[in-house]
Amino acid sequence: MRKEKFLFLLALLLFAGFFVLFILKVVLNFADAETGKIYKQGLEFYQKTDYQNAYYNFKKISFLSTYSGPALYRQATCAWELKDYKTAAKKYHKFAKVYKNTDVAPESIWKLALSEFELGDRKKAEKYLRKLVEKYPESDFSKAAAYKLGVLYYDSGNKTKAKEYFIEYLEYAPLGRFALDCINLLQNYEDNMLSYSDKLYIANALYENGYYTRSLEILTDVSFEKSWILLTKNYDKLSNIDTLSSVVLKGVGLDFKQSPDAEKEILDIMGLYIRKSNLPSKQAAYNLVLAAKNKSSYPLALFLYSKYVDYDSSIKNYEKIYQAYPNSIVAPDSLWLVFWNDYKNKDYNSALKLSKAYTNVYFDYNVQPKIMFWTAKIHYKMNRKKIARSLLHNIVYNFPNSYYAFRANSILRGSKSAFNTNPKMKIKDKFSLDDFAFESTGKEYRLLNKFVTLGDYDVIQNFKINDATLNSWIAARSGRRAYSVLLARDEIIKNPKNISLSNQKYKFAYPLYYREYVSKYSEKYNINPYLMISLIREESFFNNEAVSSTGAMGLMQLMPGTAKTMDYNLYDTNKLFIPEYNISLGVKYFAYLMEIFNGNEALCVLAYNSGPGSVKKWLSNNTNKDFDEFVENVPYSETANYIKKVYASYWVYTNIYK
């Protein structure tokens, strides 16, 4: 009996506890709703620059409220705008203390330091600046603090220490708001106080800010070996083509150890010379070869020159590059081109040797699956199906977001019409940004989520969060869709092998924006909606106001002439920036291409990029029944890459939104 009584009392206590928690939750939710209204009213005052009333609204929010963090920060910003630096310092100090060791702290410490300057307490200001530099070295505010510390040392007569901070700022932010201030102060230095490296940073900042002549003046004191690339860029901006040409030819003739990044820059400079010199492209490229003979830049020059010679000579050049210069950045591409030549000539044994050599020596996330795919095709031709299928499985597993994973999967499934997708597919996923759960579930994320809930998006940009996925989410919530997609895409590109298709980061890189319009018009014209949303992603990254260099407009990048063909009543082309209208015409145009190419979606994708006339011409010259080979041989590299990107997106979309 005693035991039963105890259990009864325990159950009663638990019930009472749950009831109290329920009531407390209801009360807190109600309180949050009321607090949210007060906050939003304060935000309205703030946006109208009525900072006094805004401050009083934010001050009403209790420190017990779940919105106390945003309210505290907004009190600080209002006090700052009112030039009440004493209150601003107090509020920023409290905010930075609560959120220390997070990415939201540096901005408050920066404002705290500036407030102390305004209050005349230079010692305190310097303390906070040092804290920024030492504790948050990767923060943008740390670099701004470096500039301020430089000014302090400069004013106190310690020019050596000041210079270190000024150069640190110019190295990190040549286009920063204090860059020209740094340069103006550094120009007061004796020449012997500035090293070659210092002058390079100054010259580069001048170039980035559009002061090309001044940049050239600084570079006269820098060795040619260190300055020739920047010299070239300045002469290009000043349209001094003759001097540009002589500098490039002299520069590629230097012989010094080059990093991969330096090689990429030199390759770009060589391409600039070929485009800008007054010589025929082949002659300009040959001049580079002569200038770089027996020098470290030689394989780069030879690679570029090979684009302008006959086919057999180019293959010999590519062979020379990967054999004699295996560490050059152009060696992997050279090997691929020779491999592809062997494949087309049915010299499969030689191609297999090159494939093995590539796998053993190089790894490029974009080229590796291509080599593996065509190696698998060779093994199929040689009736080695087990090896071929193993390679295809490897592609699907290790390169899940690539075009070749899409093609490998199709072959493994025995699909003979993989490029022609199912038009009856439906986009079912709701894709709510509220559904995402982050690894960063600490107080920093909770604070940012509160700002988002309150609709206070602008303030988040002040914090400079060092988390690409979180920034992608913030950008999406604040309506900057293209930026959100690009952030997520770049994060995946950095770690392609470590991020599986099941990772939520893919939904940021491959979102379902405008799915209601895509679904509506895809169903109307009997086209796969995922293929259309893939087109939109690759055309505009969901930026409805996108305009290309050729004048293509809106989400599906329609040329005005093409749009008018689809809608004869289109008189104001600005209508193409309206999402639903643009999508309706874009899908209609794709349906029109489907009629031209007898329902062959892949040809329509090619034609969407290059025009139906080009595709018809390629088809008339094509005698190969293997469509994979046809795609690989598309003469326009932009179009060949375009179809691969669209179908890679289609593959990812259909995998992450099953």
Disulfide bonds with the S-S distance in Angstrom:
none
